[in-house]
Amino acid sequence: MTRPGSGPQGVYDQINGPSPQTPPQGSGLIQGAAAAPPPPPPPPDYRNLGAGQAKADFAAASANGGWEFDPEAMDNVIKSLEDCLKDDFRLAQNESVWLDQIKPPGDEVGSQGYTAAANKSGTEYKSFLQGAELYTRAYVDTLIQIRTAYQEQDQAAIDALRQIGKID
């Protein structure tokens, strides 16, 4: 036995039955209106993400008993990342200056729409570059802190860094 309103007969009844009633006047419901989309989430905290990743990478690398701190290797990694910040990020930012300042080629809806989309894309790219730079700078700063802790033989700092990512 089927319940009323289910199965093929239920579908037939829904299609051929009376249309839905409009909401009562003053109910606050608008016929056919969709709910507003949720607000966008806050942007990521790139500084904390970069610092956390550097700590996690250090914790993973130093987790086994045979690992030894190599100041020269650490200096090479730090220098490479600082060069990237100084050269590559700077170049990308210099080349992106105009990406959100595009002027429409004409005064009609197509040119206006294209320009608005292109400028929005340029703005998003510049935002991405800024976040990537913050992340990388925090990563480098954390590596420098780790190097300093080792150079000063600060065992408490070294132990604290090794605990990152471990379950208590």
C-alpha positions in Angstrom: 0.0 0.0 0.0 1.4 3.4 -0.9 1.0 6.6 1.1 -1.2 9.3 -0.4 1.0 11.8 -2.3 3.8 9.3 -3.1 4.8 7.3 -6.1 3.7 8.2 -9.7 0.2 9.3 -8.5 1.8 11.8 -6.1 3.9 13.3 -8.8 0.9 13.5 -11.1 -1.1 15.2 -8.3 1.7 17.7 -7.7 1.9 18.6 -11.3 -1.8 18.8 -12.0 -2.9 20.0 -8.6 -3.6 23.6 -7.5 -0.6 26.0 -7.6 1.1 26.9 -4.3 -0.6 29.7 -2.4 1.0 33.1 -2.2 2.3 34.0 1.3 0.0 36.0 3.4 0.2 39.8 3.1 2.8 41.2 5.5 4.5 37.8 6.2 7.8 39.0 5.1 8.1 36.3 2.5 8.4 37.4 -1.1 7.1 35.0 -3.7 10.0 33.5 -5.7 12.7 35.3 -3.8 15.9 33.4 -2.9 17.7 33.8 0.4 20.7 36.1 0.4 24.0 34.3 0.0 26.0 34.0 3.2 28.7 36.6 3.7 32.1 35.5 2.5 34.4 34.1 5.1 37.2 36.2 6.5 40.5 36.1 4.6 43.0 33.6 5.8 45.7 34.8 8.3 48.7 34.2 6.0 51.2 35.2 8.7 50.0 32.5 11.1 49.7 30.0 8.2 53.3 30.6 7.1 54.7 30.5 10.6 52.7 27.4 11.4 53.9 25.6 8.3 57.5 26.4 9.0 57.1 25.0 12.6 55.3 21.9 11.3 58.1 21.3 8.6 60.7 21.7 11.3 58.9 19.3 13.7 58.5 16.7 10.9 62.2 17.0 9.9 63.6 16.8 13.4 61.2 14.1 14.6 63.6 11.2 14.1 66.6 10.7 16.3 69.2 10.9 13.6 68.4 14.4 12.5 71.1 17.1 13.0 70.8 20.8 12.7 72.8 22.0 9.6 73.2 25.8 9.9 74.6 26.1 6.3 71.6 24.3 4.8 69.3 26.4 6.9 71.1 29.6 5.7 70.7 28.5 2.1 67.0 27.9 2.5 66.5 31.3 4.2 68.6 33.1 1.6 66.7 31.4 -1.3 63.3 32.4 0.2 64.5 36.0 0.9 65.8 36.3 -2.7 62.4 35.1 -3.8 60.7 37.8 -1.7 63.1 40.5 -2.8 63.2 39.6 -6.6 60.3 37.4 -7.7 57.5 38.9 -5.5 58.7 42.4 -6.3 58.7 41.7 -10.0 55.2 40.2 -9.9 53.9 43.1 -7.9 55.5 45.7 -10.2 54.0 43.9 -13.3 50.6 43.7 -11.7 50.2 47.4 -10.9 48.0 48.0 -14.0 45.9 44.9 -13.7 43.1 46.6 -11.9 43.2 49.9 -13.8 42.0 48.8 -17.2 39.9 51.3 -19.1 37.0 50.2 -21.3 37.7 50.4 -25.0 34.2 51.6 -25.7 31.2 53.1 -23.9 28.8 50.2 -24.3 27.7 47.3 -22.1 30.1 44.7 -23.5 33.2 46.9 -22.9 32.0 48.0 -19.5 31.3 44.4 -18.5 34.6 43.1 -19.8 36.5 45.9 -18.0 34.8 45.3 -14.7 35.6 41.6 -14.9 39.2 42.2 -15.9 39.7 44.8 -13.1 38.2 42.5 -10.5 40.5 39.7 -11.7 43.5 42.1 -11.4 42.4 43.0 -7.8 42.1 39.4 -6.8 45.6 38.6 -8.3 47.1 41.5 -6.3 45.4 40.2 -3.2 46.8 36.7 -3.8 50.3 38.2 -4.2 50.0 40.1 -1.0 48.9 36.9 0.9 51.6 34.8 -0.7 54.2 37.4 0.4 52.9 37.5 4.0 52.9 33.7 4.1 56.5 33.5 2.8 57.8 36.3 5.0 56.3 34.6 8.1 57.8 31.3 7.0 61.3 32.9 6.7 60.9 34.7 10.0 60.1 31.5 11.7 63.1 29.7 10.1 65.3 32.5 11.4 63.8 32.0 14.9 64.6 28.3 14.7 68.1 28.9 13.5 68.7 31.5 16.3 67.4 29.0 18.9 69.9 26.4 17.7 72.7 28.8 17.5 72.1 30.0 21.0 71.4 26.4 22.2 68.1 27.5 23.6 66.8 24.0 24.4 63.4 25.1 25.7 62.7 26.9 22.4 63.9 23.9 20.4 61.7 21.5 22.4 58.7 23.8 22.0 59.2 23.9 18.2 59.5 20.1 18.1 56.2 19.7 19.9 54.3 21.5 17.1 51.9 19.0 15.5 52.4 16.3 18.1 49.4 14.9 19.9 49.7 15.2 23.7 
